[in-house]
């Protein structure tokens, strides 16, 4: 026997599970039926459905929602064009412009099933944002509230449509939204892979501390500048550099930066850098001038610091120590 609830604009329905199967045989007396469901259900107030059009099949305990659908339980929600919700198991099958918000993350796709009780679901092809990363996958399954299985994974901090830098994997699992275990992993600059690993385990919070700057120039050729940023405290942060340049060779460095976390009364940095420069001069003219002073071992030490002494006075310090004048 079916019970229709229609004609409401952005109607809302709190779902319930009947205490016995005999309830489904009782006559329908709208609009009080929804209130009677709520009053006898241990799930009352937990699962809420909104849509342009709602209907309820009492025999199957199934709600059919059409148009601007939103199904919510607490802070978790599923939005879609169309959805069927099993009120007993709290399982939702949705399609069309799906937006799933779960544990602070956002998942987008066209077809999905999801269980509000267990957190398990099949999301299919989707895109998601788990700060600071954009993720896309060709197929996905949430195996538990803590574990996600992914295929055709792409991970980037850039805009996902045309990322300058990305990590891609044939298959992967994601645990607690931070521990990634991936197979056939490729690090890419645009469409071009530059590193490959058969297997990788990474903490996404740690991975987010890396900065990659690819590019090309007449003096360096193709280059990839890599920085790892590690906060030490509220005041201090370290920055570790590993740079690869086609024409100029390798460079490594370590920076220590500091700043006042409260009032901004002081800030500064100490930078140490060394490069094994394969082209310390561009042409024979420069070579004639520089050869006696400069060679392939090039380095610098740089210190700058600013302190506000009073509201009107401040002290600025800057020191440089370089291996040659042209560094």
Phi, psi and omega in degrees: 000135183249151177236123182263138174231099189229172172083001178272137174273120185052049183295152178236141181221122174269127189270157180212161174249126182291150182289336179208162181290342180292338179301324183294343181270353183285151179293153181269132178232075179290152002269006185289345183302318181297321179293322178295321177300313183297322186289336184256000189259134173289347180263003186303135178083351182272315184249120184237134181239132175235141180192164174292328182218128180233140170221153185231124175263102185294326181297320181261358183053048186237127174260131176250121184240135182227135174080115178050050184283137170219121178246126186227146170219110186063231179270355179269144182205157174231125175246143183195174174280327183213142179206148170240129186238122173276112186287338179284312183267349185060037177263133179241135172245120188229157175208153177086109175051053185281136173228114180249125176245119187214124178053039177083000180255159181237127180239135180237140179191189182248340180208135183199154166239146184206141179246119182291331180287312188264340185076010181267144178188165173248117185258350180062213176288134186205167166233148185213162175229114175238095191315132006263018190256142163265134178237142168227152178211148178280338177203149184204148177220128172270111184277335178197171178301340184256347190227131181237137177251130188230148173229146182060051187278139169229129185233128181205153171265355176274178172295130191290341183293321181212071187287140174288327181223139180205159172245130183233149181213148178292319178210156183197160168237147179234120182248135178054028179058022179213333181263112182255127172242117189228151178242150181053063188267132179234128171266126188235142167256107189061233179270000189258119176286141177234347172220149177221137175229138176292331181208143178215136170243126185217145170270118185297330177294323177287320181299328180291346180280352179274142171239132179239128179237097177273160176174190179207145177209164181292329183275330184249347187070210174290142180214157173223115179258126185239133178229135174247119183257125182230108175295131177264323178202188176294339184261315191253143174221137175259150180227113181258129185247138171220111188241137179240125180233132184301314184266335190253350178089202186268151173220142179227151180198165178219128178243149170233118179246153179216154177200154177287116183288345185258286189262356182070031183280347178207155177193152179180181179202150172241125185237130175238132183211141177225139178226134171271087191279117180279345178223074181291349174221152186273330185209178183293329178296314176294323180300318180299327182277322192260342193301324182287340184252316186255146172220197184287340178275104184236139185205162172206154173235129184227133176229129169222143184209143177228128177233130172276114181279313174224186177295337183252336188246143176214157183242125179245129179239134175216126179229141177224135173230120188233153180287331176204162186293348187255010179294000000 
